Amino acid sequence: MATLPSFPSPAAPDAPSKSVLALQGLDQALLDAEIVDPATSLPIPSGGEDTTTGLSEKTRKRLKDLGIVELFAGALIQLPLKCLP
């Protein structure tokens, strides 16, 4: 009768680093997010051609009607980079 092969004793795997554990479950978009200074704002120009925000005159008029007179950091990051100062 043949004997069963001997396997090594089980060992616990190395624990992942704290930085790897902290990132578990985070979406790649959050990992690649750009940090924006929260104090940044940009006034929305009224009338005429707008070269700073890239917003159409209709959109700027609607924002003004809603009482929105400036864009804050979160909104600024959504604008095309060529429009920002």
C-alpha positions as CSV (number, residue, x, y, z in Angstrom):
1,M,0.0,0.0,0.0
2,A,1.4,3.4,-1.0
3,T,1.6,6.3,1.5
4,L,0.0,9.6,1.0
5,P,2.3,12.5,0.0
6,S,3.2,14.9,2.7
7,F,2.2,18.5,2.1
8,P,3.8,21.5,3.9
9,S,2.0,22.9,6.9
10,P,-0.5,25.7,5.9
11,A,0.8,29.3,6.4
12,A,-1.0,32.6,6.6
13,P,-0.3,34.8,3.5
14,D,1.4,38.1,4.1
15,A,-1.0,40.8,5.0
16,P,-1.5,43.6,2.5
17,S,-0.1,47.0,3.5
18,K,-2.3,49.6,5.1
19,S,-2.2,51.8,2.0
20,V,-3.5,48.9,-0.1
21,L,-6.2,48.2,2.4
22,A,-7.3,51.8,2.5
23,L,-7.8,51.8,-1.3
24,Q,-9.9,48.7,-1.5
25,G,-13.2,49.2,-3.1
26,L,-12.4,52.8,-4.3
27,D,-13.4,53.5,-7.9
28,Q,-10.5,54.4,-10.2
29,A,-12.1,57.8,-10.8
30,L,-11.7,58.7,-7.1
31,L,-8.1,57.5,-7.1
32,D,-7.3,59.7,-10.2
33,A,-9.3,62.7,-9.0
34,E,-7.8,66.1,-9.3
35,I,-7.6,68.1,-6.1
36,V,-9.1,71.6,-6.5
37,D,-8.6,74.5,-4.1
38,P,-12.1,75.0,-2.5
39,A,-11.6,78.8,-2.4
40,T,-11.4,79.0,-6.2
41,S,-14.3,80.7,-7.9
42,L,-14.9,82.4,-11.2
43,P,-17.6,85.1,-11.8
44,I,-20.0,84.4,-14.6
45,P,-19.9,87.2,-17.1
46,S,-23.2,88.7,-18.3
47,G,-24.0,89.5,-21.9
48,G,-21.7,89.4,-24.9
49,E,-19.1,86.9,-25.7
50,D,-17.7,84.8,-22.9
51,T,-14.1,83.7,-23.1
52,T,-13.6,82.6,-19.5
53,T,-16.3,80.0,-18.7
54,G,-17.2,78.5,-22.1
55,L,-20.9,78.7,-21.2
56,S,-23.4,79.8,-23.8
57,E,-25.2,83.1,-23.4
58,K,-28.5,81.2,-22.9
59,T,-26.9,79.2,-20.0
60,R,-25.4,82.2,-18.4
61,K,-28.7,84.1,-18.6
62,R,-30.5,81.1,-17.0
63,L,-27.9,80.9,-14.2
64,K,-28.3,84.6,-13.5
65,D,-32.1,84.2,-13.4
66,L,-31.5,81.4,-10.8
67,G,-29.3,83.8,-8.8
68,I,-26.1,82.0,-9.6
69,V,-23.4,84.7,-10.2
70,E,-20.2,82.7,-9.9
71,L,-18.8,79.1,-10.4
72,F,-17.2,77.5,-7.5
73,A,-14.3,75.0,-7.4
74,G,-16.4,71.9,-8.1
75,A,-18.0,73.4,-11.1
76,L,-14.8,75.0,-12.4
77,I,-13.1,71.6,-12.8
78,Q,-15.8,70.5,-15.2
79,L,-15.0,73.4,-17.6
80,P,-12.6,72.8,-20.5
81,L,-9.1,73.6,-19.5
82,K,-8.6,76.1,-22.3
83,C,-11.3,78.3,-20.7
84,L,-9.6,78.6,-17.3
85,P,-7.2,81.5,-16.6
